Amino acid sequence: MTTRRQGVRTRLTPDQRRAAIIQAAVRVFEGRDPAAVTFEEIAVEAGVSRALVYNYFGDRGGLMAAVYEQLLVELDEELSVALVGPLPPRERVRDAVERYVAFARAHARGWQTLAMLAATRHPAVQRARRERYERLAVVWGSSAEARVVVTGLMGLLEAVTLDWLAEPAVELARLVDLADDLAWSGVEHLVDEGIVAPGSGAEPAAPTDAAQPAAAVSPALGGL
């Protein structure tokens, strides 16, 4: 695959080509079960050979894991900013909920795809999901308990936003209030007892290579 600018033929770097394939997969996955999408469809959309897609991702599960991680890079950055900020724990949780809901709303057309990817049982996808929770848990204290809390909170917010996007029966502000109350009521006593503390841990580690480069793929979110 090449690009042309001012008459000069420029060959894509491996990272650029990989990002372009992920963008193509995002477009093909939209509104469909990602597990039913073939490499042939993605290769055609990306303008490359099926063999090249296999070379970059190994199998469909590897590609789905890469798409899952990449689509959530921006969201996880938003959550990390909220949780490591200077506010008290209660307000940090509120900030995280607001950012999560805002992100889901802004990328509503792709949110169902993310949910289906997260539910995929392929080992590569599940590994990417576990690694994501481990990265997010770092800002809660890097303990096993922190990971349990993060897993629960992400599951809660995912379910709430998916249901609301499918049927927005309440106003957005009320949705945020309800989700915030649910989230805080679940962690308040854990914070009071010092079991977890939002923002007390280290900065989260950078995503794995499956999610790189972020800048090359993030624009695809706007078209979901």
N, C-alpha and C positions, 0 to 999 in steps of 0.2 A: 504494500500500500504506500502510495506517495501523495504528497500534496504539491500544489503548484502555486507559486507566488511571484508575480512580476516576471513571468516567463522562465523562472528558475525551478527546476524539478528537485524537490527536497524529499529525501527518504525519511520515513518515520523512524524514530529510535525504538528499541524494544519496549521501553516504558510507555511511549506514546501509542504504539500499536496495541499493547495490552489494554491500555485505558480505552482505546477506541472499540475494542471487542467488548469490554464491559459495558460501555455506553450502548452498543448494539443489543446486548443481552437485556439491558433495562427496557429498551423499547419493545423487544419481542415478548418479554415476560408480562408486560402490562395487560391486566385483565385476564390473565391465564394462569393455570397451574404451572409453575416453573418446572416441575418434575416431568411435565408432558412435552416440554419444548425440546426440539432436537438440535444437535450441533449444526446440522445442515441449515436450518432456519437462521441461526445466529451468524453462521459464516456468510450466508447470502446478505444479511442485513449489514454486516461489517465490511463486505466486499473482499473477503479473504477466503482461503481454502479451509475446508473442514479439518484437514490435517494440521493447519497452523493453530486452530483453536485448541485441538488436542495437545499440541506442543506446549502451549502456554498454560493450560489448566488441567491437563491429565484426563479428566472426565467431567461429566455434567455436574457432579457434586462439587468438584473443585471450582468450577465456574460459578455455581450458585453461592458458594462460600465467599468468593471474591466480591460478587455483587452485593451480598448481604452486608459484608464489612464496609464496603465503600459507601453504600447508601446511608450508613449510619455514622460515618466519620464526623459529619457536620453536627449531627444531633449530640453525639458524645462530647464533642468540644463544647457545645452549649451547656450540657449538664455539668461538665467539669468546671467551667467558669463559675457556674452558680454555686457549686458545692465547696469551692476553695476560696470563695470571696470573704470579705471582712464581716459579713452579717452574722448575727447569732444563728444557731442551728435551726430554730423554728423558721426564720426568714429565709435561710438557705434552701430549705425544703420547698417552701412556697415558690421561690425563684426557679428552682429546678422544675417544678410542676408547670409553671407558666411557660417556661422555655420548651418543655416537652410538648405541651398542647399546641403551642404556636407553631412548632416545627411540623407536627402531624397535620395541622390544618393547612399549612403552606404547601405541603407535599401530599395532599389528600389522594390524588390519583395513583400514587405509588405506595400508599400505606398498606393496601391489601396485599400487594406483592411482597412487601417486607414481612407481613404476618405469615404468608404461606412459606416464604423462605425460612423463617424462624422455626416453623413447624416441621420442616423437612428432616427426616431421620438419617439422612446421609451423614456418615462420620465426619466428613470435612466441614459440613455446615454446623453440626453440633459442636465441633471443636472450636469453630470461629465464634459461636455463641458463648461458649464457656470462657474463652479468652477475653471476649468483650466484657463480660460480667466481672472477670478478675481485674481488668484494667479499671473499670468504674469503681470497684470495691476498694481500691487503693486509697481513695479520698475519704473513705469511711473508717480507716484504721488498719487496713491490710490483714485483718484476721479472718478466720473461717466464718465467724459470726457476721462480719461485714458483708461477706459474699452472699450469705443467706438473705440478709436484709436487702441488698441490691437486687438479687434475683426476684424477690417478692415484689419490690417496688416497681421494677421494670415490667413484670407481668401484670400488675395492677394498672399501670398507666397505659400499657399496650391495649389491654382489654377495654378500658374506659374510652380511649380515643377511637378505637375501631368501632365500637358500638355507636358512639356519638356521630362519627362521620357517616355511618350507614343510615342513621336516623337521628338528626339533631333536634331532639324533643325539648331541650332546654337551651337557654341562651348561653353563649360562649362564656361569659363572665361567671355564670352559675355553675357551669361545668368545671371551671377552674377551681371555684370554691369547694365544690363537692370532692373533686379529686385531691385537692390539698388537704381537706379535713380527713379523708380516708388515709392518705399517706402519713400525715403527722400522727394521727391516732395510733397507727401501727408501729411507729418508731419512738414516740415520745418517752415511754418508760424505759426503752433501751438507751436513749440518750441520757435520761436522768440517772440511770444506774451505771453509766460509763461504759456500757457494752459496745456501743458504736457512737461515733461523733462525726457528723458530716463536716468534711474539710480538715479533719485532724491528721489524716494520713499524708503521704507524699503526693506529688503531682503524678497523675496517671502516666503509665508508659505509653510510648508511641504505638500506634496500631501495627500489626504485622505487615509483611510485604504484600499480603493479599489485598490490603486496602490502599496501596500506594500506586501512583501519586494522587493525593487528594485533589489538588488543584485541577488535574486533568479531567476528572470525572464529575466533580461536584456540579458543574453546569447542567448535567443531564437531569438532575433532580428537578430543576425548574420545568422540564418538559414532561414530567411524569403525570 
